[in-house]
Amino acid sequence: MRVLVIVKASKNSEAGVMPDRKLMMDMLAFNEALVNAGVMVSGDGLHPSSKGVRVHFTDAGQTVVPGPFGNTQELVGGFWIWEVASMEDALAWARRCPNPMPGEEGVLELRPIIMAEDFGEAMTPELKAAEERLRAESEARRKG
């Protein structure tokens, strides 16, 4: 199963405070362990919400709202995508993570990623084939 690990933003991350050398080294060691175990699919930190935008959708159209966005606890500061056998395995890895927000409360939110089989009958063989084709094309373009 794939799991999205959301690193919640903090006051410092929203202020654009970059991690210090110790955290960079600790995270590098943690990421190396994830890669060596075949768990890490991808992961990155995010700039503060002041550099982002939100697109709100209604039936009438779309509205673009520039950042920053309020309520830091609801914002995302970074993410990983992990390939694990179970949520219990993902939780075990999360417990090994260094505090991503030293000097503040760091929070990781683990969420299973919806897979094709989760859609049941709505995922017809034709839709599944189209989805697989798009994933393969996307991967080929990234590799370039």
C-alpha positions in Angstrom: 0.0 0.0 0.0 1.0 3.6 -0.5 0.8 6.1 2.2 1.0 9.9 2.0 2.9 11.2 5.0 2.0 14.9 5.5 4.5 17.0 7.5 2.3 19.7 9.1 3.6 23.3 8.8 4.6 25.3 11.9 5.0 28.9 12.8 8.7 28.7 11.8 8.1 26.9 8.5 5.4 29.4 7.5 7.9 32.2 8.4 10.3 30.6 5.9 12.8 29.5 8.6 15.0 26.8 6.9 16.1 23.8 8.9 19.5 23.9 10.5 22.4 21.6 9.6 21.6 19.1 12.4 18.0 18.6 11.2 19.3 18.3 7.6 21.7 15.6 8.6 19.1 13.8 10.7 16.5 13.9 7.9 19.1 12.7 5.4 19.9 9.7 7.6 16.2 9.0 8.0 15.5 9.3 4.3 18.5 7.1 3.6 17.0 4.4 5.9 13.6 4.7 4.1 15.3 4.4 0.6 17.5 1.4 1.7 14.4 -0.3 3.0 12.5 0.3 -0.2 9.9 2.4 1.5 10.4 5.9 0.1 8.8 6.6 -3.2 9.2 10.4 -3.0 9.3 13.3 -0.7 9.9 17.0 -0.5 9.6 20.1 1.8 7.3 22.9 0.7 7.8 26.7 0.7 5.6 28.7 3.0 2.0 29.2 2.0 2.8 32.9 1.3 4.4 31.6 -1.9 1.4 29.6 -2.9 -2.2 30.0 -4.2 -5.4 28.1 -3.7 -8.0 27.5 -6.4 -11.6 27.3 -5.1 -14.1 25.5 -7.3 -17.9 25.9 -7.4 -20.4 25.0 -10.0 -20.3 28.7 -11.1 -16.5 28.6 -11.7 -13.2 29.1 -10.0 -11.6 31.7 -7.7 -7.8 32.0 -7.1 -6.8 33.1 -3.7 -3.1 34.0 -3.1 -1.3 32.9 0.1 -0.5 33.2 2.9 -3.2 31.0 4.4 -4.3 31.1 8.0 -4.3 28.4 10.7 -0.8 27.0 10.5 -1.8 23.7 12.0 -3.9 23.0 8.9 -1.1 23.7 6.4 1.3 21.3 4.8 5.1 21.9 5.2 6.3 18.8 3.3 5.4 15.3 2.4 6.6 11.8 1.7 5.0 9.0 -0.3 5.9 5.6 1.2 5.3 2.1 -0.1 4.6 -0.1 2.9 2.9 -3.4 3.8 0.4 -1.8 6.2 -0.5 1.3 8.1 1.2 -0.3 11.1 4.5 -0.4 9.1 4.0 3.2 8.1 3.4 4.2 11.8 6.6 2.3 12.8 8.6 4.3 10.3 6.9 7.6 11.3 7.9 6.9 14.9 11.5 6.8 13.8 11.3 10.2 12.2 13.3 13.1 13.8 11.0 16.0 14.9 10.6 17.9 11.6 10.0 21.1 13.5 12.7 21.4 16.2 11.8 23.7 19.0 8.1 23.4 18.0 5.6 20.6 17.9 6.2 18.5 14.8 3.2 16.6 13.4 3.1 13.9 10.8 -0.3 12.8 9.3 -0.4 9.4 7.6 -3.1 8.8 5.0 -3.5 5.8 2.8 -3.5 6.7 -0.9 -6.5 5.5 -2.9 -5.6 2.7 -5.3 -7.5 1.6 -8.4 -9.0 -1.4 -6.7 -10.5 1.0 -4.0 -13.0 2.3 -6.7 -14.7 -1.0 -7.1 -17.0 -1.4 -10.1 -16.6 2.2 -11.1 -13.0 1.4 -12.2 -13.8 -0.4 -15.4 -11.1 -2.3 -17.3 -11.0 0.5 -19.8 -10.5 3.2 -17.1 -7.9 1.1 -15.4 -6.0 0.7 -18.7 -6.2 4.4 -19.4 -5.0 5.1 -15.8 -2.0 2.8 -16.2 -1.2 4.3 -19.6 -1.2 7.8 -18.1 1.1 6.7 -15.3 3.5 5.1 -17.7 3.6 8.2 -19.9 4.1 10.5 -16.9 7.0 8.3 -15.7 8.6 8.2 -19.1 8.4 12.0 -19.4 10.0 12.5 -16.0 12.9 10.2 -17.0 13.1 12.2 -20.1 
